Amino acid sequence: MTPKNTLPETLETERLIIRVAHPGDGAVFNEAMMESLEGLTPWLGWVSPPPTLEQSELGCRRAYARYLLNEELMVFSSSKVTGPLWEAAAYTGWIGRCAVLRSASGAAHGLAARG
């Protein structure tokens, strides 16, 4: 028997949206990665060379499929106030693999955690 997902696809507060990566999210994910490359490259080998838009879209599609299979959780966080994606994080076995951050002004910062 396949286990059911216990987390909803979207968590929402007054100011924040945290949701599972979906097909179609590749462009916004790629943009955030491109703006955060300098901070991410020392931590994450897969960002060099930078992924193409198509590779980012494929990654989002795979992440959604893996979420449905309870294999991985890739989430995007955004502010209802500032709008753009400011964090992306992937978890496998409850260990965070990466994060792409933007400040409230939209300036990109990189942060990564090794699992």
C-alpha positions as CSV (number, residue, x, y, z in Angstrom):
1,M,0.0,0.0,0.0
2,T,1.3,3.4,-1.0
3,P,1.5,5.9,1.9
4,K,-0.6,9.0,1.7
5,N,1.0,12.4,1.7
6,T,0.6,13.9,5.1
7,L,1.6,17.5,4.2
8,P,-0.7,19.7,2.2
9,E,0.6,21.1,-1.1
10,T,0.3,24.6,0.2
11,L,0.6,26.2,3.6
12,E,-0.5,29.8,3.8
13,T,-0.4,32.5,6.5
14,E,-1.3,36.2,6.4
15,R,2.0,37.1,4.9
16,L,3.6,33.9,3.6
17,I,3.0,31.1,1.1
18,I,4.9,27.8,1.3
19,R,4.1,25.4,-1.5
20,V,5.3,22.3,-3.2
21,A,7.1,22.9,-6.5
22,H,4.8,22.3,-9.5
23,P,5.2,21.8,-13.2
24,G,5.5,25.3,-14.7
25,D,7.7,26.6,-11.9
26,G,10.9,26.2,-13.8
27,A,11.2,29.8,-14.9
28,V,10.9,31.4,-11.5
29,F,13.1,28.8,-10.0
30,N,15.7,29.3,-12.7
31,E,15.6,33.1,-12.3
32,A,16.2,32.8,-8.5
33,M,19.1,30.4,-9.0
34,M,20.7,32.6,-11.6
35,E,20.5,35.6,-9.3
36,S,22.0,33.5,-6.4
37,L,24.7,31.6,-8.3
38,E,27.7,33.3,-6.6
39,G,26.4,32.3,-3.1
40,L,25.3,28.8,-4.1
41,T,28.3,27.6,-6.3
42,P,30.7,27.0,-3.3
43,W,28.1,24.7,-1.7
44,L,26.2,23.0,-4.6
45,G,28.2,21.5,-7.4
46,W,25.1,21.0,-9.6
47,V,24.7,24.8,-10.1
48,S,27.9,24.9,-12.2
49,P,27.4,25.1,-15.0
50,P,24.2,26.9,-14.4
51,P,21.1,24.9,-15.3
52,T,19.1,25.9,-18.4
53,L,15.5,27.0,-18.2
54,E,14.5,23.6,-19.5
55,Q,16.6,21.8,-16.9
56,S,15.0,23.9,-14.1
57,E,11.5,23.1,-15.4
58,L,12.3,19.4,-15.6
59,G,13.6,19.6,-12.0
60,C,10.3,21.1,-10.9
61,R,8.4,18.4,-12.7
62,R,10.5,15.7,-11.1
63,A,10.2,17.3,-7.7
64,Y,6.4,17.3,-7.9
65,A,6.3,13.6,-9.0
66,R,8.7,12.7,-6.1
67,Y,6.4,14.6,-3.7
68,L,3.4,12.6,-4.9
69,L,5.5,9.4,-4.4
70,N,6.5,10.6,-0.9
71,E,10.2,10.5,-1.9
72,E,11.1,14.2,-1.6
73,L,9.8,17.5,-0.7
74,M,10.8,20.6,-2.7
75,V,9.1,23.7,-1.5
76,F,9.0,27.3,-2.6
77,S,8.4,30.2,-0.2
78,S,7.2,33.6,-1.1
79,S,5.9,36.7,0.6
80,K,2.4,37.9,-0.1
81,V,3.9,41.4,0.5
82,T,7.0,41.4,-1.8
83,G,5.8,38.6,-4.2
84,P,8.9,37.0,-5.7
85,L,10.2,33.6,-4.8
86,W,12.7,34.1,-1.9
87,E,13.4,30.6,-0.9
88,A,13.5,27.1,-2.4
89,A,14.4,24.1,-0.4
90,A,14.5,20.4,-1.0
91,Y,14.2,17.8,1.7
92,T,14.9,14.1,1.4
93,G,14.6,12.1,4.6
94,W,14.1,15.4,6.5
95,I,17.6,16.7,5.5
96,G,17.6,20.1,3.7
97,R,19.7,20.1,0.6
98,C,19.6,23.6,-0.7
99,A,18.0,27.0,-0.4
100,V,17.9,30.0,-2.7
101,L,17.1,33.2,-0.9
102,R,16.0,36.7,-1.8
103,S,15.7,39.6,0.5
104,A,12.5,41.6,0.8
105,S,14.0,44.1,-1.7
106,G,14.4,41.3,-4.2
107,A,18.2,41.2,-4.0
108,A,19.4,37.6,-4.2
109,H,21.4,35.8,-1.6
110,G,22.6,32.2,-1.6
111,L,22.4,29.8,1.3
112,A,23.0,26.1,1.1
113,A,23.0,23.3,3.7
114,R,24.7,20.1,3.2
115,G,22.7,17.0,4.2
